[in-house]
Amino acid sequence: MTRTWPANHAADEGVLAWQFLDFLRRTAVLKVDGLTRDRATAAPIATSPKLTALGVLKHLVAVERHWLCIAGAGLDLPSLWEGSPDPSWDLTDDDTPESLIEAYQAEWTNAEALKKYGPDDNAADDKFTVRWILAHVAQETARHVGHLDLLRELADGQTGE
């Protein structure tokens, strides 16, 4: 998988928002890709037992599903956040780097439905603008990519953006 930085002289805010989100998504995948399941499920921070590379990626799948697909585009998909505390960090035996990368990329495809709206449009849920949702998902993804940076370095020493 490759990443491309958004254009330096971007003129369209909506396009730029999607380009930055795509860059962050791909960075998240690259941080998990190549890890064994054991390394991807390691929780090296004692005070955060659910903070694993796979847990972060599974949570990002739920973030995309909820914000971009359901709230944003109004797609009729089941929420991945049903329950309290937030179950999107909980791993099953079926969760692997490959399966969660595939699930994450499937949400990217689902989220394409939101591109029919402009940044100033109300999202399907009528509670937020598309601009707000894209900004929220980008900041959430960026924050968790930071977690993945640390988790990947602790897992196998790999560093870099």
Steps between C-alpha positions, in 0.01 A plus 500: 500500500625846418411841637487830319517837671221737399584767245701789645290758319160345557213727404200285593448460874276195464747317280784593736313364802447166328864488385631555852263238636616254234863572590427432868303183422783360295750591771291305753499196272874519444556507877312170541593328174770240547448448872435148620172454686694458826682829454186676377306390810774585749400759758838640608361788707391357834249776574328453162433127459278547192750722320628259237575558134206280402276667758582842355428381148174335604397822671578698183271264307222591745583872476471495120182293510326728747609844394552480126259226403208513745491857639655657192363315199196339662592146398294223657784313668520355850693707751822350632470702823197332654561457871683664784787520550588549132538146360687610188833439675413139592674238290371158403699195397406577139662845505832502317702776338375381162133475597490842666689669218241352265214619724651848521537525124140382457387797710699732271293366213177544695601856592518596132124560533578811706688658209173596334467771767697821519677622817220746586222244457330351800589138555225240471441508877434879480711552815829592334636644178709281275793735573468430873481123448805495272699715743397277791590176323834646384595610853389168648696306238809719545491453877481124462773495234717650774409205721585265215841669458584414859347152492686408181832619641440300819394193298796471264706818509363638172489879501413765248200690381 
